[in-house]
């Protein structure tokens, strides 16, 4: 019985070895080996970030663009410093965003709670923006955590 158990364990290790070797060969053949899959220099698509990370990005990246997609009534209560406002509900939202912002530069998008900014972020992605950050929880979370608001 012990001999059978040892053989079973050895067979299991051998199977794992050949499975790992096969995966590595497939990665190398497709160009997806760990050495070639380093993280891109910038995000591709939409990433969700929290207020702390957003504020840090704003402080460290002078080329960061900020898009507020709230209504005029919501904007009147205050904005994040440096934000440009384009109401998500405006019929020309997409075209205004394309002419206002540089598609190649990173952009943080926010609304009141996160739903509209998520939709707006996806629209920006469709329009060719590649480095989009959706502010999780929107202005409510931003203010709730005590981050600065410009009145």
C-alpha positions as CSV (number, residue, x, y, z in Angstrom):
1,X,0.0,0.0,0.0
2,X,2.8,2.4,0.9
3,X,4.5,1.7,-2.5
4,X,1.3,2.5,-4.3
5,X,0.9,5.7,-2.4
6,X,4.5,6.8,-3.2
7,X,3.9,6.0,-6.9
8,X,0.7,8.0,-6.9
9,X,2.4,11.0,-5.4
10,X,5.3,10.8,-7.9
11,X,2.8,10.5,-10.8
12,X,0.9,13.6,-9.5
13,X,4.1,15.6,-9.3
14,X,5.1,14.4,-12.8
15,X,1.7,15.5,-14.1
16,X,2.0,18.9,-12.6
17,X,5.5,19.3,-14.0
18,X,4.4,18.5,-17.5
19,X,1.4,20.7,-17.2
20,X,3.5,23.6,-16.1
21,X,6.0,22.9,-18.9
22,X,3.2,22.8,-21.4
23,X,1.8,26.1,-20.2
24,X,5.2,27.8,-20.3
25,X,5.7,26.5,-23.9
26,X,2.3,27.8,-24.9
27,X,3.1,31.2,-23.3
28,X,6.4,31.5,-25.1
29,X,4.8,30.4,-28.4
30,X,2.1,33.1,-28.1
31,X,4.4,35.8,-26.8
32,X,2.6,35.9,-23.5
33,X,5.5,34.6,-21.3
34,X,5.9,36.5,-18.0
35,X,8.9,38.4,-19.4
36,X,6.7,39.8,-22.2
37,X,3.5,40.5,-20.2
38,X,4.8,43.4,-18.1
39,X,2.2,45.9,-17.1
40,X,1.6,48.6,-19.7
41,X,2.9,52.1,-19.0
42,X,-0.7,53.3,-18.9
43,X,-4.1,51.8,-18.3
44,X,-6.0,50.4,-21.2
45,X,-9.7,51.2,-20.8
46,X,-11.5,52.0,-17.6
47,X,-10.2,51.5,-14.1
48,X,-12.1,52.2,-10.9
49,X,-10.2,54.1,-8.2
50,X,-11.1,55.5,-4.8
51,X,-10.8,59.1,-3.6
52,X,-7.4,58.6,-1.9
53,X,-5.8,57.2,-5.0
54,X,-7.5,59.9,-7.2
55,X,-6.2,62.7,-5.0
56,X,-2.7,61.2,-5.0
57,X,-2.8,61.0,-8.8
58,X,-4.0,64.7,-9.0
59,X,-1.1,65.8,-6.8
60,X,1.5,63.8,-8.8
61,X,0.4,64.2,-12.4
62,X,0.1,67.6,-13.9
63,X,-1.3,66.3,-17.1
64,X,-4.2,64.5,-15.4
65,X,-7.5,65.6,-16.7
66,X,-10.6,65.7,-14.5
67,X,-14.2,65.4,-15.9
68,X,-17.2,66.1,-13.8
69,X,-20.3,64.7,-15.5
70,X,-22.9,66.0,-13.0
71,X,-25.9,68.3,-13.6
72,X,-25.5,72.1,-13.1
73,X,-27.5,71.9,-9.9
74,X,-25.1,69.3,-8.5
75,X,-22.0,71.2,-9.7
76,X,-23.3,74.3,-7.9
77,X,-22.6,72.5,-4.6
78,X,-18.9,72.3,-5.4
79,X,-16.4,70.5,-7.6
80,X,-13.0,68.9,-7.5
81,X,-10.3,71.4,-8.2
82,X,-9.4,71.5,-11.8
83,X,-12.4,69.6,-13.1
84,X,-14.1,70.5,-16.3
85,X,-17.8,70.0,-16.4
86,X,-19.8,68.2,-19.2
87,X,-23.2,67.1,-18.1
88,X,-23.7,63.4,-18.9
89,X,-27.3,64.1,-19.8
90,X,-26.4,66.6,-22.5
91,X,-27.1,65.3,-26.0
92,X,-23.6,66.4,-27.2
93,X,-21.7,64.9,-24.2
94,X,-19.5,62.6,-26.3
95,X,-18.5,65.2,-28.9
96,X,-17.8,67.8,-26.3
97,X,-15.6,65.4,-24.3
98,X,-13.7,64.6,-27.5
99,X,-13.0,68.2,-28.2
100,X,-12.3,69.2,-24.6
101,X,-9.9,66.4,-23.5
102,X,-6.8,64.7,-24.9
103,X,-7.5,61.0,-25.6
104,X,-3.9,60.1,-24.9
105,X,-3.7,61.6,-21.4
106,X,-5.2,60.1,-18.3
107,X,-8.6,61.2,-17.2
108,X,-10.5,60.9,-14.0
109,X,-14.3,60.9,-14.4
110,X,-16.8,61.5,-11.5
111,X,-20.4,62.2,-10.8
112,X,-22.5,62.2,-7.6
113,X,-22.3,58.6,-6.7
114,X,-20.6,56.7,-9.4
115,X,-23.2,55.4,-11.8
116,X,-23.2,58.2,-14.5
117,X,-19.4,58.4,-14.4
118,X,-19.2,54.7,-15.0
119,X,-21.4,55.1,-18.1
120,X,-19.5,58.2,-19.2
121,X,-16.2,56.3,-18.8
122,X,-17.5,53.5,-21.1
123,X,-18.5,56.1,-23.6
124,X,-15.1,57.7,-23.5
125,X,-13.6,54.3,-24.0
126,X,-15.8,53.8,-27.1
127,X,-14.5,57.2,-28.4
128,X,-10.9,56.1,-28.2
129,X,-9.8,57.3,-24.7
130,X,-7.4,54.7,-23.3
131,X,-6.4,55.9,-19.8
132,X,-9.7,56.4,-17.9
133,X,-10.2,56.3,-14.2
134,X,-13.7,56.2,-12.8
135,X,-14.0,57.7,-9.3
136,X,-15.7,55.1,-7.1
137,X,-18.5,56.5,-5.0
138,X,-18.3,59.9,-6.9
139,X,-18.5,63.2,-5.2
140,X,-20.5,61.7,-2.2
141,X,-17.5,59.5,-1.3
142,X,-15.0,62.2,-2.1
143,X,-16.6,64.6,0.3
144,X,-17.5,61.9,2.8
145,X,-13.8,61.1,3.2
146,X,-12.9,64.7,3.7
147,X,-11.2,65.5,0.4
148,X,-11.2,69.1,-0.7
149,X,-14.1,70.6,-2.6
150,X,-13.9,73.9,-4.6
151,X,-17.0,76.0,-4.3
